[in-house]
């Protein structure tokens, strides 16, 4: 499938420049001089009557060979720049683009009235641009199980035009999406969006100038926390977990403008980016491209069957959701409310939010989407490079800065040289890491008011495994403990007192050890150094609360799949502070299999005394 932009054509008419342009109703046309000998080929003597003409084509961006037909002839073009088409018949001709290179699309973009180096006053411009193919699987959270029915959409954006839906695909039973022949030309920004009526909205910027034109990546949307059904023709005061909704009767409409008949389902989730900034869709940017800090958010979406509903004109709900844990005590009493616009990929300002009671924000919501409370902040750039395990540049890799001293994250992609320039808040501490289907270590970076130039590259590998631990304000300190085979019959133990070890030339790291609430603590295994069982535990080190109440969240990324776990029980009367989260069984081919444990065990396993 080829997607053409307005004004870009596969064929044009040569000759009669202005007259034919009007006759074609605005379609592009290319005129040529046809009689004075300065821009035509003549087989007669100089000054005689010309018997043929010349057209000049200006090629841009061609990678390979293009076939162009005109005047009964076929021309093979394999170079960029000015290309003459000689010995064409006189009069009006039609030029048509035939075959062009795989993973490219070539189109006439304009006709220029100019003097070329080849003595033609008019030049046909053909611009070739790359065609991107995106594929992979949409998976259910924490599993390798396909998620059929998900709709995956890629949109492109220019500085002045409305978003263009470039391609969309509905996932089948195998979970595979295929978005091919995505035309990249002319777009300054692109997004990928995943929508499913039973899962949270997922949206992520993708590179608008990728170096690799075939990309295979898996994605996993998250489950909504709560749902309820209700009659849309009655006033509603709904409480779903920690999200409250006051909805007047007859506020909702189908996309065709009708009042819904039957029961409507509302699905909600409080989205606290304190624990996982990736829970919020988009890139923490508003429509002015300003970076945003989160103080709390919630997804509030309404459905009639699988159809997402809209609000009637001038109708709105009042919603309340918790202030983000890391912002409690410092959140502004009143701040800008935003909703996420899946069409633009931006967060859009919409009124103000105010603190209601002591721990909730309240705002007016007039659409079915994700709502949040944000403020903008100034940024600097962190610049650096990404390499693989062999020192080669890695292109098209997602680079993330995540606030340590604030709630937010910003994104960039590496270019064909493996370099990046990603924004971060000024005068702050941020975490810097790479994620796609590869992963890097996580580094802490301090910013001031000038750009930061990193001398060492991030190192990524498709076999990298990361374990990220986050928690709330109390307990103050929860620790990570990883055991694995040391290659000599025993086990290594990674924790705060032994932050790295090397086995079979592979170094396993505790990248970040947080002791002042929230985390994250991140363990990175660049690749599994040997077969065997790798066991992961969390330990309550200090604080008056417990890991269940906190709550405690563990995100495991391995084998191109992310698994998310929580401490699901209070400690009870056993007094143990050690929670066995999961094991990773690694076979002789170093292929991992995750086995959930989710149980309290003896504190011995979290003390360094277990083998």
C-alpha positions, 0 to 999 in steps of 0.5 A: 500500500502506497500513501501519497501526500497531496501534490505528489504524483506518480505521473505528470504531463510534460508541455503546456505548463500553465494551460495544462495545469489549469485543465488538470484541476491542480495536478502537477504538470511539467512544461518544456521549451519546444522551439528555440533550440536552447532547451530542446534536442534538434536533429536538424541544423542549428536554427532549423525546425526542431524534431525532438525535445528534452526534459530534465528531471531533478532526482532527490533521495534515490537509492537504487534504480528507477524506471521512468516512461515518457514519449514511448521511451523508458529511461533507467535512472540510478543517480540523484541530481539533474538527469536529461530525458533526450530525443522525446517527441515534440508536443505534450507528453505524459511522464510516468514513474514505473518501478523504483527501489524496494522500501522506497516510494518515488513521486513527482513533487513539483515543477520548477521554472529554473535554468538547469545545468542541462539547458532546460528552463523547466525541471521535473522534480522527483523525490524518493523517500524511504518506506518503513515497515513495522511489525511484531506482536501485541502481547497481553501484560506480563505474558507472551500470549497474543492480544487479538483485536488490538488496533495499531495505527501510525500517524504522521505530522507536519508543522502546519497540517492536520495529522495524517493516518498513514497505516492501521492494522487490526491484530489477529489471533496470532498477535502479529501486526504488520504496518508496511509501506509507511511513507516517511517523506515530509513528516517532522514527527510520527507516533504509534498508537495501540487501542483495545477496548479492554486495555489502556491506551498506548501511544509512543513517538517513533522515529520519523527518520529511521535508519533501519527500514524494517523493524520488528518490535513487541508492545504490551498495553496495560490492564485497566484497574477497574471497570463498572457498568451503568445506565447512561440515561441516569445521573451517576456518582461512580467510585472505582478504586481511587478514581471517582466520577460524577457524570450527568445523565445523557452526557455520552454519545455514540460516534454517530451522535446517538444516545447510547442504548443499553448499559455503558462500561467505564474503565478507569485506572489511576496512573501514578507515574511515580512508579512507572513513567511509561504508564502514561501515553505519549512523550510528556509533551504538550502541543507547544512541545514543552516538557511536562512534569506529572502530579497525577493522572487517571484513565477514564474511558467509556464504551458501548460494547467495543465502541468508545463513546464521546461526550455530547456538546457542552457535556462533561464529567467531574473526575477525581484521582489521587495525587502522585505519591512522589508529589504528595506534600509538594503538589500545587493546589491548582495546576493546569489540567491536560488530556491526551489527544491520540490524534496529535500525540500531545497532551492538550491543556483543558482548564485547571485542576484543583486539590480536593480534600487532601490527596486528590485532584479534581477536574472537569473532563469532556472526553473519553481518554487519559487525564492528568495534571502537569506543569512545564519545565525548561530543559537541556540536552544530554548527548551521547552514543550507543554501541553494541557489545562489539563496539558497533554503533546502534541505530534506531534505539529509544533513549529515555531520560527519567526524572529522579528528582521529578516525575517525567520522562523524555525520549529520543532515537539514535541516528545511523551513527548511533548518536542521540540528543535527548532532553532532560530537566535543568538543574535536576537528577535524571536516569538515562537508559536505552530501551527498545527490543534491546536494553542498557544499564541505567545511569544517574546524570546530574544536569545544570543549565548547559548541555551534558556531553557523555564521554562513554557510550551506552552499551546495548544487547538484544539479550539484555535483562533488566529488573526495575524495583520501585515503591512508595514513600514508606517504607523508605528503603526496599532492596533488590537481591539477585542470585545466579550461577557463578560458573564454578558450582556456587551462586553470585549474589547482587545486592547493595553490598555487592553491586557487581560481579563478573561471570564468564566475562559478563558483568552483572550490575546493580546500576542504581541503589535508592535508599530514600523512598520510591526507587528505582533500583535497577539490576542489569544482566547484559546477557546470561553468563551461564545456564542455571536458575536466577532468583530474584527477591525484594527485602524491606530494609527500613520503614514502618510500613510494609511492601504490600501497602507501599505498593512495591512494583517489579518490572522484569524485561527479558526475551523481548517481553516485559513482566510486571509483578507486585507484592500481593500479600501483607507479611502477616504474623511470620515477621519475614521481610523477604519476598521471592518474586520470580525465578528465571530458568536459563537453559544450555542455549541461554534461553530464559523462561520466567517462573513466578514465585510471589511468596514470602520466604525466610529472611535468610534469602535476603541477607546474603547467607543463602547459596 
